[in-house]
Amino acid sequence: MYDHFLSNIMSLTEHFCLKILDKCPDIQQLRRIHCRLIIAGNLASASHVALKLMKAYSECRQITVTRQLFDEFPQKDVVFYNVMIRSYVNNRLYERAIHMYRSMSRLNIVPDHFTVPQVLKACSGSENLWVGLQTYVSVLKKGLHSNLYVGNGLITMYGKCNRLLEARKVFDEMPGRDVVSWNSLVAAYAQNGMFHDALEVCRTMVHSSSLEPNAGTMASLSPAVTCSTSSDNLIFMKEMFMNHARDSLVSWNVMIAVYVHNSMPADAVNLYLEMESCGIDPDSITVASVLPACGDLSALSLGRKIHEYVKRKRLLPNPTLENALIDMYAKCGSLNDARKVFDEMQTRDVVSWTSMVSAYGMTGDGQTAVTIFSDMQRSGLTPDSISFVPVLSACSHAGLLDQGKRFFKLMTDEYKIVPRLEHFACMVDLLGRSGRINEAYEFIKNMKMEPNDRIWGALLSACKVHSNMDIGLVAADHLFQLVPEQAGYYVLLSNIYAKAGRWKDVTTIRSSMKVKGVKKEPGVSNVELNNQVHSFLAGDQSHPQSKQIYEELDIIVGKMRELGYVPETDSALHDIEDEDKGNHLAVHSEKLAIVFVIINTEPFTPIRITKNLRVCEDCHIAAKLISKIAEREIILRDTNRFHHFTNGFCSCGDYW
């Protein structure tokens, strides 16, 4: 057996071995070649052979063998050090790369223009500004500062170390720039959350240089895709993507993420659907980016289709993907699917548990949310600040006052977590929903940080439900100072006045809105059918099936009246949407979406609606009645929570 193995190895010529080494062999091939070269005795004398082997082992992530080859070669010049430093950098062993660089001066090995860019990469990766500055001084002494690759490395290093002025100075003083230079500066701004500045560099490259953006440019923008940006910037990014970078997967991923983080889920989904026709296969990053958009649109069918793709491509296990799937199913109101993904996970992190707590909390099942949270504690994981937000919210939605107070105390006393505004908002909502308006107000007054609009908004909502005019006016006054452009709070105060029969004050609120130029955001309801998302506005007649929708709606409203339905017209501004009383209530966006699904699906098919605003009282009553008349489960997600309507009842208990 050994003789046969030896003869196979010896049949490989040196020339053939070197040719294979140039083509990045796998580890098995590499070991055979290495064995052949050892037997032939080539390694001790042939530096080019040793260098090729070092590079090959480095690419196979066998850095220990790379170092062994380096140490065993008797006479090493700067090229050996460059290869070893590069091997460490490519394997993210930045400190070892820096140590190797420092050893060069002790051995009188003079770095060259290939050494410095790799050392600067190591400084960037480890954010070691001190060594980077020392390297820059040696660069100046050796006259390498005008070298293109050195300049690019300096820009990257300064960007990683949050020294943007220095990065810009190096860029501006470079005698010549390539596309990597521009991309390095783009990345420097993006890594520091300066999305607009990064895009300004892209604009300058497009309009003031002979170079064009590429996939690397899009990749350089990726650290800042979570930042929201202007419509002009979004248009420019789309043009850059369409004209220069459509061939690269990373560009698609960046563009989808930008749409998602700028509240453009439909655009994100449509772009994802284009990938197949363009011959681009989504990867795990694509899927993790687009799943939140499916959740925002309640596009359950597409979400399930993507889940099947994930299984087919064997992208699991992957905690990031699995967490995204849980969140998507939860947002689509499909708790069973979310729980199935959770139960099948091999490894769960805090995000996984928190997502499940949030899923149950949003649907009003506060008790199960509390149980899941307790299970997370028993699993040995430590809840973080974010984990407490959904469990406090779940207690609020389910009216679990004592448990909510206990969790707040657990967070502050046992886990020593300093409450953030989100936690305070949950507590105010919890107290307010329980009718403890005065206690909620005192809680706000005793806060050690300035309350924001969410906190005062939670108090104002509670005042509306429990008809507390005095504290409601205090909350409204704070809100009008903090967010004078937010129409929803004017609406809430108007409804408090309307409930008390103070119609003059209602008129005053409406006049104040007109004077200040405050406009209510139009209500939009989305529903998915056959992998396509359909959107409806109040009174919308643009849909191809509008005639059928309105005819069916008239029939359903007639049946609703037989069950005692009377349009809810007490609220002059009707919570959110810009619609008048009486007949106009019948054409609110969610009613149109519900009827659209009824006429296009089989009986008993669940109806899933997502609305961008809080559902109004009249539509809430209507949805309960329609669920009974049509014998359909209606799952409606508004900005506050999920509403599961079944047989005339809602999971929220008529408190939202």
Solvent accessible surface area in square Angstrom, and as a share of the most:
residue,aa,sasa,rsa
1,M,199,0.89
2,Y,146,0.56
3,D,111,0.57
4,H,119,0.53
5,F,90,0.37
6,L,55,0.27
7,S,63,0.40
8,N,59,0.30
9,I,1,0.00
10,M,86,0.39
11,S,82,0.53
12,L,25,0.13
13,T,79,0.46
14,E,56,0.25
15,H,139,0.62
16,F,93,0.39
17,C,0,0.00
18,L,26,0.13
19,K,107,0.45
20,I,33,0.17
21,L,10,0.05
22,D,90,0.47
23,K,147,0.62
24,C,82,0.49
25,P,10,0.06
26,D,83,0.43
27,I,43,0.22
28,Q,116,0.51
29,Q,84,0.37
30,L,0,0.00
31,R,123,0.45
32,R,102,0.37
33,I,3,0.01
34,H,26,0.11
35,C,40,0.24
36,R,27,0.10
37,L,0,0.00
38,I,99,0.50
39,I,74,0.38
40,A,46,0.35
41,G,50,0.48
42,N,26,0.13
43,L,31,0.16
44,A,77,0.60
45,S,98,0.63
46,A,15,0.12
47,S,47,0.30
48,H,90,0.40
49,V,0,0.00
50,A,2,0.02
51,L,25,0.12
52,K,57,0.24
53,L,0,0.00
54,M,0,0.00
55,K,103,0.44
56,A,3,0.03
57,Y,7,0.03
58,S,8,0.05
59,E,106,0.47
60,C,32,0.19
61,R,168,0.61
62,Q,60,0.27
63,I,24,0.12
64,T,107,0.62
65,V,39,0.22
66,T,0,0.00
67,R,85,0.31
68,Q,97,0.43
69,L,12,0.06
70,F,7,0.03
71,D,80,0.42
72,E,114,0.51
73,F,18,0.08
74,P,96,0.60
75,Q,152,0.68
76,K,53,0.22
77,D,76,0.39
78,V,33,0.19
79,V,67,0.39
80,F,3,0.01
81,Y,9,0.03
82,N,16,0.08
83,V,12,0.07
84,M,0,0.00
85,I,0,0.00
86,R,129,0.47
87,S,3,0.02
88,Y,5,0.02
89,V,12,0.07
90,N,80,0.41
91,N,24,0.12
92,R,187,0.68
93,L,51,0.25
94,Y,52,0.20
95,E,105,0.47
96,R,131,0.48
97,A,0,0.00
98,I,2,0.01
99,H,112,0.50
100,M,7,0.03
101,Y,30,0.11
102,R,112,0.41
103,S,15,0.10
104,M,0,0.00
105,S,84,0.54
106,R,156,0.57
107,L,107,0.53
108,N,131,0.67
109,I,33,0.17
110,V,103,0.59
111,P,21,0.13
112,D,37,0.19
113,H,69,0.31
114,F,124,0.52
115,T,0,0.00
116,V,2,0.01
117,P,16,0.10
118,Q,16,0.07
119,V,0,0.00
120,L,0,0.00
121,K,96,0.41
122,A,0,0.00
123,C,0,0.00
124,S,4,0.03
125,G,32,0.30
126,S,36,0.23
127,E,110,0.50
128,N,38,0.19
129,L,38,0.19
130,W,169,0.59
131,V,4,0.02
132,G,0,0.00
133,L,55,0.28
134,Q,82,0.36
135,T,1,0.01
136,Y,57,0.21
137,V,76,0.43
138,S,23,0.15
139,V,0,0.00
140,L,84,0.42
141,K,163,0.69
142,K,87,0.37
143,G,44,0.42
144,L,32,0.16
145,H,95,0.42
146,S,62,0.40
147,N,38,0.19
148,L,54,0.27
149,Y,131,0.50
150,V,0,0.00
151,G,1,0.01
152,N,11,0.06
153,G,8,0.08
154,L,3,0.01
155,I,0,0.00
156,T,45,0.26
157,M,0,0.00
158,Y,8,0.03
159,G,1,0.01
160,K,82,0.35
161,C,21,0.13
162,N,100,0.51
163,R,90,0.33
164,L,27,0.13
165,L,156,0.78
166,E,50,0.23
167,A,0,0.00
168,R,83,0.30
169,K,120,0.51
170,V,21,0.12
171,F,4,0.02
172,D,75,0.39
173,E,114,0.51
174,M,19,0.08
175,P,107,0.68
176,G,39,0.38
177,R,93,0.34
178,D,38,0.20
179,V,33,0.19
180,V,76,0.44
181,S,0,0.00
182,W,13,0.05
183,N,15,0.08
184,S,11,0.07
185,L,0,0.00
186,V,0,0.00
187,A,18,0.14
188,A,2,0.01
189,Y,24,0.09
190,A,1,0.01
191,Q,70,0.31
192,N,47,0.24
193,G,43,0.42
194,M,70,0.31
195,F,7,0.03
196,H,103,0.46
197,D,53,0.28
198,A,0,0.00
199,L,0,0.00
200,E,70,0.31
201,V,5,0.03
202,C,0,0.00
203,R,50,0.18
204,T,55,0.32
205,M,0,0.00
206,V,51,0.29
207,H,140,0.62
208,S,85,0.55
209,S,37,0.24
210,S,115,0.74
211,L,53,0.26
212,E,112,0.50
213,P,4,0.03
214,N,55,0.28
215,A,29,0.23
216,G,31,0.30
217,T,0,0.00
218,M,0,0.00
219,A,38,0.29
220,S,16,0.10
221,L,0,0.00
222,S,44,0.28
223,P,69,0.43
224,A,1,0.01
225,V,16,0.09
226,T,91,0.53
227,C,39,0.23
228,S,89,0.58
229,T,31,0.18
230,S,57,0.37
231,S,77,0.50
232,D,97,0.50
233,N,4,0.02
234,L,21,0.11
235,I,101,0.51
236,F,20,0.08
237,M,0,0.00
238,K,101,0.43
239,E,88,0.39
240,M,4,0.02
241,F,1,0.01
242,M,87,0.39
243,N,108,0.55
244,H,59,0.26
245,A,5,0.04
246,R,64,0.23
247,D,137,0.71
248,S,27,0.17
249,L,52,0.26
250,V,55,0.31
251,S,0,0.00
252,W,0,0.00
253,N,11,0.05
254,V,6,0.03
255,M,1,0.00
256,I,0,0.00
257,A,11,0.08
258,V,0,0.00
259,Y,13,0.05
260,V,21,0.12
261,H,79,0.35
262,N,21,0.11
263,S,100,0.65
264,M,55,0.24
265,P,25,0.15
266,A,44,0.34
267,D,57,0.30
268,A,0,0.00
269,V,5,0.03
270,N,86,0.44
271,L,14,0.07
272,Y,22,0.08
273,L,71,0.36
274,E,72,0.32
275,M,1,0.00
276,E,147,0.66
277,S,99,0.64
278,C,55,0.33
279,G,65,0.62
280,I,25,0.13
281,D,96,0.50
282,P,20,0.12
283,D,43,0.22
284,S,30,0.19
285,I,108,0.55
286,T,0,0.00
287,V,0,0.00
288,A,22,0.17
289,S,20,0.13
290,V,0,0.00
291,L,0,0.00
292,P,35,0.22
293,A,0,0.00
294,C,0,0.00
295,G,0,0.00
296,D,45,0.23
297,L,4,0.02
298,S,4,0.03
299,A,0,0.00
300,L,10,0.05
301,S,56,0.36
302,L,3,0.01
303,G,0,0.00
304,R,105,0.38
305,K,110,0.47
306,I,3,0.01
307,H,21,0.09
308,E,94,0.42
309,Y,25,0.09
310,V,0,0.00
311,K,95,0.40
312,R,165,0.60
313,K,96,0.40
314,R,212,0.77
315,L,46,0.23
316,L,54,0.27
317,P,83,0.52
318,N,39,0.20
319,P,57,0.36
320,T,91,0.53
321,L,1,0.00
322,E,11,0.05
323,N,15,0.08
324,A,15,0.12
325,L,0,0.00
326,I,0,0.00
327,D,48,0.25
328,M,0,0.00
329,Y,6,0.02
330,A,2,0.02
331,K,47,0.20
332,C,0,0.00
333,G,7,0.07
334,S,9,0.06
335,L,36,0.18
336,N,130,0.67
337,D,33,0.17
338,A,0,0.00
339,R,76,0.28
340,K,111,0.47
341,V,10,0.06
342,F,5,0.02
343,D,77,0.40
344,E,109,0.49
345,M,11,0.05
346,Q,147,0.66
347,T,91,0.53
348,R,79,0.29
349,D,53,0.27
350,V,30,0.17
351,V,86,0.50
352,S,0,0.00
353,W,22,0.08
354,T,17,0.10
355,S,18,0.12
356,M,0,0.00
357,V,0,0.00
358,S,35,0.23
359,A,1,0.01
360,Y,23,0.09
361,G,4,0.04
362,M,46,0.21
363,T,12,0.07
364,G,21,0.20
365,D,56,0.29
366,G,1,0.01
367,Q,96,0.43
368,T,40,0.23
369,A,0,0.00
370,V,8,0.05
371,T,64,0.37
372,I,4,0.02
373,F,1,0.00
374,S,26,0.17
375,D,44,0.23
376,M,0,0.00
377,Q,53,0.24
378,R,173,0.63
379,S,64,0.41
380,G,64,0.62
381,L,57,0.28
382,T,87,0.51
383,P,3,0.02
384,D,63,0.33
385,S,22,0.14
386,I,104,0.53
387,S,1,0.00
388,F,0,0.00
389,V,32,0.19
390,P,18,0.11
391,V,0,0.00
392,L,0,0.00
393,S,32,0.21
394,A,1,0.01
395,C,0,0.00
396,S,2,0.01
397,H,31,0.14
398,A,39,0.30
399,G,48,0.46
400,L,37,0.19
401,L,22,0.11
402,D,115,0.60
403,Q,44,0.20
404,G,0,0.00
405,K,70,0.30
406,R,127,0.46
407,F,1,0.00
408,F,30,0.13
409,K,128,0.54
410,L,28,0.14
411,M,0,0.00
412,T,36,0.21
413,D,70,0.36
414,E,113,0.51
415,Y,54,0.21
416,K,152,0.65
417,I,28,0.14
418,V,116,0.67
419,P,22,0.14
420,R,101,0.37
421,L,52,0.26
422,E,51,0.23
423,H,0,0.00
424,F,21,0.09
425,A,7,0.05
426,C,9,0.06
427,M,7,0.03
428,V,0,0.00
429,D,32,0.17
430,L,1,0.00
431,L,3,0.02
432,G,0,0.00
433,R,29,0.11
434,S,43,0.28
435,G,36,0.34
436,R,104,0.38
437,I,9,0.05
438,N,103,0.53
439,E,65,0.29
440,A,0,0.00
441,Y,45,0.17
442,E,82,0.37
443,F,44,0.18
444,I,5,0.03
445,K,112,0.47
446,N,113,0.58
447,M,23,0.10
448,K,202,0.86
449,M,73,0.33
450,E,142,0.64
451,P,18,0.11
452,N,40,0.20
453,D,37,0.19
454,R,128,0.47
455,I,0,0.00
456,W,12,0.04
457,G,7,0.07
458,A,15,0.12
459,L,0,0.00
460,L,0,0.00
461,S,39,0.25
462,A,3,0.03
463,C,0,0.00
464,K,10,0.04
465,V,53,0.31
466,H,75,0.33
467,S,71,0.46
468,N,37,0.19
469,M,33,0.15
470,D,110,0.57
471,I,15,0.08
472,G,0,0.00
473,L,62,0.31
474,V,51,0.29
475,A,0,0.00
476,A,1,0.01
477,D,78,0.40
478,H,68,0.30
479,L,0,0.00
480,F,42,0.17
481,Q,131,0.58
482,L,85,0.42
483,V,24,0.14
484,P,60,0.38
485,E,109,0.49
486,Q,82,0.36
487,A,9,0.07
488,G,23,0.22
489,Y,36,0.14
490,Y,2,0.01
491,V,0,0.00
492,L,19,0.10
493,L,7,0.04
494,S,0,0.00
495,N,2,0.01
496,I,5,0.03
497,Y,19,0.07
498,A,6,0.05
499,K,115,0.49
500,A,59,0.46
501,G,40,0.38
502,R,100,0.37
503,W,121,0.43
504,K,177,0.75
505,D,38,0.20
506,V,8,0.05
507,T,83,0.49
508,T,85,0.49
509,I,15,0.07
510,R,90,0.33
511,S,54,0.35
512,S,30,0.20
513,M,10,0.04
514,K,153,0.65
515,V,130,0.75
516,K,110,0.47
517,G,52,0.50
518,V,16,0.09
519,K,175,0.74
520,K,31,0.13
521,E,98,0.44
522,P,80,0.50
523,G,2,0.02
524,V,38,0.22
525,S,0,0.00
526,N,23,0.12
527,V,2,0.01
528,E,25,0.11
529,L,30,0.15
530,N,134,0.69
531,N,58,0.30
532,Q,110,0.49
533,V,37,0.21
534,H,32,0.14
535,S,61,0.39
536,F,3,0.01
537,L,82,0.41
538,A,36,0.28
539,G,33,0.32
540,D,20,0.11
541,Q,135,0.60
542,S,97,0.62
543,H,27,0.12
544,P,129,0.81
545,Q,41,0.18
546,S,14,0.09
547,K,154,0.65
548,Q,97,0.43
549,I,3,0.01
550,Y,46,0.17
551,E,88,0.40
552,E,48,0.21
553,L,4,0.02
554,D,105,0.54
555,I,94,0.48
556,I,8,0.04
557,V,17,0.10
558,G,32,0.31
559,K,93,0.39
560,M,0,0.00
561,R,123,0.45
562,E,146,0.66
563,L,92,0.46
564,G,57,0.55
565,Y,14,0.05
566,V,114,0.65
567,P,26,0.17
568,E,36,0.16
569,T,45,0.26
570,D,90,0.47
571,S,11,0.07
572,A,16,0.12
573,L,2,0.01
574,H,6,0.02
575,D,3,0.02
576,I,29,0.15
577,E,1,0.00
578,D,99,0.51
579,E,21,0.10
580,D,87,0.45
581,K,97,0.41
582,G,31,0.30
583,N,131,0.67
584,H,98,0.44
585,L,1,0.00
586,A,28,0.21
587,V,27,0.15
588,H,0,0.00
589,S,0,0.00
590,E,1,0.01
591,K,3,0.01
592,L,1,0.00
593,A,0,0.00
594,I,2,0.01
595,V,0,0.00
596,F,1,0.01
597,V,7,0.04
598,I,26,0.13
599,I,51,0.26
600,N,52,0.27
601,T,34,0.20
602,E,130,0.58
603,P,92,0.58
604,F,138,0.57
605,T,47,0.27
606,P,57,0.36
607,I,0,0.00
608,R,47,0.17
609,I,1,0.01
610,T,9,0.05
611,K,4,0.02
612,N,51,0.26
613,L,17,0.08
614,R,31,0.11
615,V,0,0.00
616,C,2,0.01
617,E,46,0.21
618,D,1,0.00
619,C,2,0.01
620,H,3,0.01
621,I,60,0.30
622,A,1,0.01
623,A,1,0.01
624,K,35,0.15
625,L,32,0.16
626,I,1,0.00
627,S,1,0.01
628,K,102,0.43
629,I,47,0.24
630,A,29,0.22
631,E,113,0.51
632,R,11,0.04
633,E,63,0.28
634,I,0,0.00
635,I,5,0.02
636,L,0,0.00
637,R,29,0.11
638,D,7,0.03
639,T,88,0.51
640,N,63,0.32
641,R,3,0.01
642,F,2,0.01
643,H,0,0.00
644,H,36,0.16
645,F,0,0.00
646,T,76,0.44
647,N,93,0.48
648,G,18,0.18
649,F,152,0.63
650,C,16,0.10
651,S,52,0.34
652,C,10,0.06
653,G,60,0.57
654,D,81,0.42
655,Y,47,0.18
656,W,26,0.09
